[in-house]
Amino acid sequence: LLGFIGYKVGMTHAMVKDNTQNSITKNQVISIPITILECPPLKALSLRFYKQNFDGLKVVSEVFSKNIDKELKRRTSFSKKQTQIPESFDDVRLVAYTKPSMTSIERKKPEVSEIGVGGKTPKEKLEFLKQFLDKEIKISDVFKNNQQIDVHGITKGKGFQGPIKRFGVKRLGHKSKKKVRGIGTMGPWHPHKVRYSVPQPGKMGYHQRTEYNKLIVKIGNNTKEINPVGGFHRYGLLKNDFVLIKGSLPGVRKRAVVLTEAIRPHKKAELFEITSLNLKTEK
């Protein structure tokens, strides 16, 4: 499988031993920023079959799992019509959903996502995906330690903002006409239109963004070694498998993020070994 879904817990830092080849801090203990994700097991909803059309891939059939959670049926709408595996198809993907009821977040509606799978032929992909229809998928089945991944998430929303906060333009002089926290001109006379590159006020944040080549420092399943007394700030206690990722990730606490295989990984990845972890998430 090429992806997984997790919930953002918060950020902290860890003391790690740098085992990266040719690093200037090799064999030294350094501090790195860490993002903690809770990853409850995924359940398969269906296998979705695609056929190559003149304008792209088109869904031709979908085979659903026999054991679908009542919470998913109650809170989402999807076609429950069972279909057969088509004789010919060009691609097949797994549709999986999360189980937020197993976590500490106050959410009941599952997140549904489509996950790709590696393989040379569509028949190979189908034979591999059949085993997941009635089985839970854990994060350790998909990724491993010191692996590079891409992270897709929705950034923190900041509402309607002006050009100074949105684009970082300078304030005008205190004797400027009409405004100070704005721009001096909307552009030249010709071309006789306002270009898209002119900084203007508008929506800031709550965008879908992708961060490439993030490093998985550790995948763990023993929550006793990571849970602080009283739980994490504004999140609670971890109850499932967790992932420690180097650096920051888009989004706020309790928001779902999608982890996928790195599409353009670095040839020389970093290698870290955790010696100690600060269990107080930053506010």
C-alpha positions in Angstrom: 0.0 0.0 0.0 1.1 3.5 -0.8 -0.7 5.6 1.9 -2.2 5.9 5.4 -4.2 8.4 7.4 -3.3 9.8 10.8 -4.4 12.5 13.3 -2.1 15.3 14.3 -1.4 15.3 18.1 1.1 18.2 18.3 4.8 19.2 18.1 7.7 18.6 20.5 11.4 17.9 20.2 13.6 14.9 20.6 17.3 14.3 21.4 18.6 11.9 18.7 21.9 10.3 17.7 22.8 11.3 14.2 23.8 8.2 12.2 23.6 10.0 8.8 26.6 9.3 6.5 28.9 12.3 5.8 26.9 14.4 8.2 28.9 17.2 10.1 27.2 16.0 13.3 27.7 12.3 12.7 27.6 10.2 16.0 26.7 13.3 18.0 23.5 13.8 20.0 21.4 16.7 18.5 17.9 18.1 19.0 15.4 17.9 16.2 11.7 19.1 16.0 9.2 16.2 16.1 5.5 16.0 15.1 3.4 13.3 16.7 0.7 11.5 14.8 -1.8 9.0 16.2 -2.7 6.3 13.6 -5.6 4.1 14.5 -6.0 1.1 12.2 -7.8 1.6 8.9 -10.7 -0.5 7.6 -11.4 -1.3 4.0 -14.6 0.1 2.5 -14.3 -1.1 -1.1 -12.1 -1.9 -4.0 -12.6 0.6 -6.8 -11.9 -0.4 -10.4 -10.9 2.1 -13.2 -10.9 1.9 -16.9 -8.7 4.2 -19.1 -10.9 6.5 -21.1 -10.2 9.2 -23.7 -10.3 11.9 -21.0 -8.7 9.9 -18.2 -9.5 7.2 -15.7 -13.2 6.4 -15.2 -14.8 4.3 -12.4 -16.4 1.1 -13.9 -17.1 -1.0 -10.8 -16.8 -1.1 -7.0 -16.8 -4.1 -4.7 -17.7 -3.3 -1.1 -16.6 -5.0 2.1 -19.1 -7.2 3.9 -18.3 -5.7 7.4 -18.8 -1.9 7.3 -19.0 0.0 10.5 -22.5 1.4 11.4 -20.9 4.7 12.2 -19.7 5.1 8.6 -23.1 4.1 7.2 -24.9 6.5 9.5 -22.7 9.6 8.9 -21.7 9.3 5.2 -23.5 8.7 2.0 -22.1 6.4 -0.6 -23.5 3.9 -3.1 -24.1 0.6 -1.3 -24.9 -1.2 -4.5 -22.7 -4.3 -4.8 -21.1 -4.9 -8.1 -18.8 -7.6 -9.6 -15.2 -7.6 -10.4 -15.0 -6.5 -14.1 -13.4 -8.7 -16.6 -11.0 -5.9 -17.8 -9.7 -2.9 -15.9 -6.7 -0.7 -16.0 -6.3 0.2 -12.3 -7.6 -0.8 -8.9 -7.4 1.1 -5.7 -8.4 0.6 -2.0 -11.0 2.9 -0.4 -10.4 2.9 3.3 -11.8 4.8 6.3 -10.5 5.8 9.8 -11.9 4.9 13.2 -11.9 8.2 15.2 -14.0 6.6 17.9 -10.8 4.7 18.9 -9.0 8.0 19.7 -9.4 10.8 22.2 -10.7 13.3 19.7 -14.4 14.2 19.9 -15.3 13.1 16.4 -17.5 10.3 15.2 -17.5 10.8 11.4 -14.7 8.7 9.8 -12.3 10.1 7.2 -12.6 8.3 3.9 -9.7 8.2 1.4 -8.6 6.3 -1.7 -5.2 4.6 -1.4 -3.1 3.4 -4.3 -1.1 0.2 -4.4 2.2 -0.8 -6.1 2.3 -3.5 -8.7 3.3 -4.3 -12.3 -0.1 -5.4 -13.6 -3.8 -4.7 -12.5 -4.2 -8.4 -11.8 -1.3 -8.3 -9.3 -2.8 -5.3 -7.6 -6.2 -7.0 -7.3 -4.8 -10.2 -5.8 -2.8 -8.2 -3.2 -5.8 -6.0 -2.2 -8.3 -8.8 -1.8 -6.7 -9.7 1.6 -7.5 -6.2 3.0 -11.3 -6.3 2.5 -12.0 -7.9 5.8 -8.9 -7.0 7.7 -7.6 -4.0 9.7 -4.6 -2.2 8.3 -1.9 -0.9 10.7 0.6 1.9 10.0 3.5 -0.7 10.5 2.1 -2.6 7.6 2.6 0.3 5.3 5.6 2.3 6.4 8.8 1.7 8.4 11.4 3.7 10.4 13.7 6.1 8.6 11.5 6.2 5.5 10.8 9.3 3.5 7.1 10.2 2.9 4.9 12.9 1.5 2.3 14.5 3.7 -1.0 16.0 2.5 -3.1 18.1 4.8 -5.3 21.2 5.2 -3.4 24.2 6.7 -4.6 26.2 9.6 -7.3 28.7 8.6 -6.7 32.4 9.3 -9.8 33.9 7.7 -10.0 37.0 5.6 -6.7 38.9 5.8 -5.1 42.0 4.3 -2.1 42.1 1.9 0.4 42.9 4.7 -0.3 39.7 6.6 -1.1 37.7 3.5 1.9 38.7 1.3 4.3 40.6 3.6 4.2 43.9 1.7 5.3 47.0 3.5 3.1 49.6 5.3 2.6 52.8 3.4 3.8 56.2 4.8 1.7 57.8 7.5 0.6 60.6 5.2 -0.5 58.2 2.4 -3.9 58.6 0.8 -6.8 56.7 2.2 -4.9 53.7 3.6 -1.7 52.5 5.3 -2.1 48.8 5.5 -2.6 48.4 1.7 -0.8 48.6 -1.6 0.0 51.8 -3.4 -1.1 50.8 -6.9 -3.1 48.1 -8.6 -0.7 48.0 -11.5 0.2 49.9 -14.7 -2.3 51.4 -17.2 -1.4 48.8 -19.8 -2.3 45.9 -19.8 -5.6 47.4 -18.9 -6.4 44.9 -16.2 -5.4 43.9 -12.6 -2.9 41.0 -12.7 -3.2 38.0 -10.5 0.2 38.7 -9.0 -1.0 42.0 -7.4 -1.2 41.4 -3.6 -4.8 41.9 -2.5 -6.8 41.0 0.6 -8.6 37.6 0.7 -8.8 34.2 2.2 -5.7 33.1 4.0 -5.1 29.5 5.2 -7.3 26.5 5.1 -5.6 25.4 1.8 -4.6 21.8 0.8 -0.9 21.6 0.8 1.7 18.9 0.3 5.1 18.7 2.1 7.6 16.4 0.4 10.3 14.1 1.8 9.4 14.2 5.5 11.3 11.6 7.6 9.6 9.0 9.8 11.9 8.9 12.8 9.9 6.2 14.7 6.8 4.1 14.5 5.6 2.8 17.9 2.8 0.8 19.4 3.5 1.1 23.1 1.6 4.1 24.3 3.0 3.9 27.8 6.4 5.1 26.5 5.0 8.3 25.0 1.8 9.3 26.9 2.5 12.1 29.5 0.6 12.3 32.7 -2.8 13.8 31.9 -2.4 13.4 28.2 -1.1 15.8 25.5 -2.1 19.5 25.5 -5.4 20.0 23.8 -5.5 16.4 22.5 -5.6 13.8 25.3 -4.1 10.4 25.7 -2.9 8.3 22.8 -4.6 4.9 22.5 -3.3 3.6 19.2 -0.1 3.3 17.2 1.8 6.5 16.7 4.3 8.0 14.3 7.1 10.5 15.1 7.9 12.6 12.0 10.8 15.1 11.8 9.7 18.7 11.3 6.3 20.3 11.1 3.2 19.2 9.2 0.3 21.3 7.8 -2.9 21.6 9.9 -4.1 22.0 13.5 -4.4 19.4 16.3 -6.9 16.6 15.8 -7.0 17.2 12.0 -6.4 14.2 9.7 -3.4 14.2 7.4 -2.7 11.7 4.6 0.7 10.0 4.4 1.9 8.7 1.1 5.1 7.2 -0.4 7.6 9.8 -1.4 7.1 10.7 -5.0 10.6 12.1 -5.4 12.7 11.0 -2.4 16.2 12.1 -1.6 18.8 9.5 -2.6 20.7 10.0 0.7 18.2 9.9 3.6 18.9 10.9 7.2 19.2 8.3 9.9 18.3 9.2 13.5 18.2 7.1 16.7 16.1 8.6 19.5 17.8 8.9 22.9 15.1 10.9 24.7 11.8 12.5 23.8 10.2 15.6 25.4 6.6 14.7 26.2 5.3 18.2 26.6 3.7 19.4 23.3 4.2 23.0 22.5 1.2 25.4 22.9 
